Amino acid sequence: MDASRYSTIRVFDPTNNEKGYKVCHQQEAQEFFQQTLLGLDQKERLLAQWERGIQDLLLSWFRAELSTVDTTCDTKYRVLAGLCLRCYVSMPILKACKKLASQFCLDYRLTYRELLSYVLNDDGKTPIILDSDGKAQLVVNKQGEIEPGLGQFFTIDVLASYRLNSPARFSLDNWAYLKTKQHPDIKRCLAEQGLPLSSNWSLLGRVKLRHLEQLYPRDRKLVETFHTVYSQDRQQQRRHRVNHKLNPRVNQCLEPRDDQLQDMLHLLPERGVIINSTKELHKELTRIAKGLQEEEIWSRRGSPIWEPLEARDPETGEYVPKELPDLNSINTIDHLGQSELQDFLEQGLIEVLDHAIAQALAEHIASLEQSRRYACFASKVIPGFRFLYCEGKSLKEIATVVKMT
């Protein structure tokens, strides 16, 4: 656990041309955080060894509807607990801006600094608490009196909307990232740049026929298998919500669960594609989705992502012309040609291997089906190979699983 995260806050700083923000140390927050941990009883201190335990304590003090603190020091505790948490969430907010903007890092049309003013607007100084409903931001003045807040600090919005008691809650870091991504001004700014905010899984789930036709045969089979499992599960979710009179919309396309990836692994050999693990399958699907996302960006902007002719000098901060390759150089052209040829051959090798394996399996199964003695084992060939090569089971274990003993 990094305790400094609870006492340093990232604040938007337009005068900082390099970073766009400054890091401010909060001495009060540091002292409160240290004293709070030292003041816990043994049971609470054991719980506080876990990051979430600390955050739960601070949130229970900061938010009035959850507070169990003695009313004589209620306001003071709430302000300082909130300050610690404001410091903590400022880091994932900054990371979210960098991650979102990095998708345009090739053409510098958008930098993360342009997003910071929307979400790193907390000055780290104003004492803030929430009202009894946990919604409105209130300011505690120097006399200790509570006044209506003049603005909305985004860090407070993140903390106020965090579902502390939800069994399926996000981590505080992930919640801050999600809220940053969903910020209306962030979404508007990214939309103006043509950046789609769809997740990888949303893109794969709604891929169109014309996109499928442009994919390599192997990638096309992966996407079709993804549809078979993932889209079917989402339809079942919708039916479940309708039957239970819940909101029928299933908005989020979450990452496929491990059991869904396992189902895909089982179906892929039928399409002539062999992948050894769910981790490898996840990586392959992410790669395909990235290509689809780039194409979506191109279609929205009317042009592909391009690389600028200038690069920023980290020492001076000025932009200087890049050193371009000599197009008349035979070595450069040869190198590019060799690289393209190598990529083509590698992709071709994968397709040939997939085809050869699928053909050999089909021929072997057909041979067994024609045998009076071994026909009953034909349906066990593909599961047997999957258990052997994908899951590393022994022949004895496989015989038991496929009921050949």
Residue pairs with C-beta under 8 A, 6 or more apart in sequence:
1 49
1 51
1 54
3 33
3 34
5 87
5 88
5 91
6 29
6 30
6 33
6 54
6 58
6 84
6 85
6 87
6 88
7 25
7 26
7 27
7 29
7 30
7 33
7 84
7 87
8 23
8 24
8 25
8 26
8 87
9 23
9 24
9 26
9 86
9 87
9 90
9 122
9 124
9 155
10 21
10 22
10 23
10 24
10 90
10 91
10 93
10 94
10 120
11 21
11 22
11 23
11 24
11 90
11 120
11 122
11 123
11 124
12 20
12 21
12 116
12 117
12 120
12 121
13 19
13 20
13 21
13 22
14 20
14 117
16 22
17 317
18 317
19 113
20 111
20 112
20 113
20 116
21 94
21 113
21 116
21 120
24 124
26 83
26 87
26 124
28 80
28 83
29 80
29 83
29 84
29 87
32 80
32 81
32 83
32 84
33 84
36 57
36 81
37 45
37 48
37 54
40 48
40 57
44 57
47 53
47 57
48 54
48 57
52 171
52 172
55 85
55 88
55 172
56 164
57 81
58 81
58 82
58 84
58 85
59 66
59 81
59 85
59 159
59 162
59 164
60 66
60 67
60 68
60 164
61 67
61 68
61 69
61 77
61 78
61 81
62 78
62 81
62 82
62 85
62 129
62 130
62 159
63 78
63 130
63 134
63 159
63 160
63 164
64 78
64 129
64 130
64 131
64 132
64 134
65 132
65 133
65 134
66 134
66 164
67 74
67 77
67 78
69 77
69 78
75 129
75 140
75 144
75 146
78 129
78 130
79 127
79 128
79 129
79 140
82 128
82 129
82 130
82 156
82 159
83 124
83 127
85 155
85 159
85 172
86 122
86 124
86 128
86 153
86 155
86 156
86 159
87 124
88 172
89 155
89 158
89 159
89 172
89 173
89 176
90 120
90 122
90 155
91 173
92 172
92 173
92 174
92 176
92 177
92 180
93 119
93 120
93 154
93 155
93 158
93 176
93 177
93 180
94 112
94 116
94 120
95 177
96 119
96 176
96 177
96 180
96 181
97 112
97 115
97 116
97 119
97 120
97 180
97 186
98 112
99 177
100 112
100 115
100 180
100 181
100 186
100 190
100 195
101 110
101 111
101 112
101 114
101 115
102 112
103 195
103 293
103 297
104 110
104 193
104 195
104 305
106 305
106 306
106 307
106 308
107 305
107 306
107 307
107 308
108 308
109 193
110 189
110 190
110 193
110 195
114 189
115 186
115 189
118 154
118 183
118 185
118 186
118 189
119 154
119 180
119 183
119 186
120 154
121 151
121 153
121 154
122 153
122 154
122 155
122 156
123 153
126 139
126 153
127 139
127 140
127 141
128 137
128 138
128 139
128 140
128 149
128 153
128 156
129 137
129 138
129 140
129 146
130 136
130 137
130 138
130 156
130 160
131 138
134 160
135 160
136 148
136 149
137 149
137 151
137 152
137 153
137 156
137 160
138 146
138 147
138 148
138 149
139 146
139 147
139 148
139 149
139 150
140 146
140 147
141 147
154 179
154 180
154 183
157 179
158 175
158 176
158 179
161 175
161 179
162 169
162 172
162 175
163 169
169 175
170 178
180 186
181 187
181 197
187 197
190 197
191 197
193 301
194 297
194 300
194 301
195 297
196 203
196 293
196 296
196 297
196 300
198 253
198 293
198 296
199 252
199 253
200 285
200 286
200 289
200 290
200 293
201 230
201 253
201 254
201 255
201 256
201 289
202 253
203 289
203 292
203 293
203 296
204 223
204 226
204 227
204 230
204 285
204 288
204 289
204 292
205 226
205 227
205 230
205 231
205 234
205 253
207 223
207 292
211 292
211 295
212 220
212 223
212 224
213 220
215 223
215 288
216 347
216 351
217 351
218 273
218 350
218 351
218 354
219 284
219 288
221 268
221 271
221 272
221 273
222 268
222 273
222 281
222 284
222 285
222 288
223 285
223 288
224 271
225 264
225 267
225 268
225 271
225 273
226 256
226 264
226 285
228 264
228 267
229 256
229 260
229 263
229 264
229 267
230 256
230 260
233 260
234 250
234 253
237 250
238 248
238 249
238 250
240 246
241 247
241 248
241 249
241 250
242 248
255 282
256 264
256 282
256 285
258 278
261 278
261 281
261 282
262 278
264 281
265 275
265 277
265 278
265 281
265 386
265 390
266 386
268 274
268 275
268 281
269 358
269 361
269 382
269 385
269 386
270 382
272 354
272 355
272 357
272 358
273 354
273 358
274 354
274 357
274 389
274 390
275 281
275 284
275 390
276 389
276 390
277 390
294 304
294 305
297 305
298 304
298 305
308 322
309 321
309 322
309 324
310 319
310 320
310 321
310 322
311 319
311 320
311 321
311 322
312 318
312 319
313 319
313 320
325 332
326 332
327 333
361 381
361 382
361 385
364 381
365 378
365 381
365 382
368 374
368 375
368 377
368 378
368 381
369 375
369 378
377 404
380 402
380 404
383 401
383 402
384 398
384 402
387 393
387 397
387 398
387 401
387 402
388 395
388 398
393 401
398 404
399 405
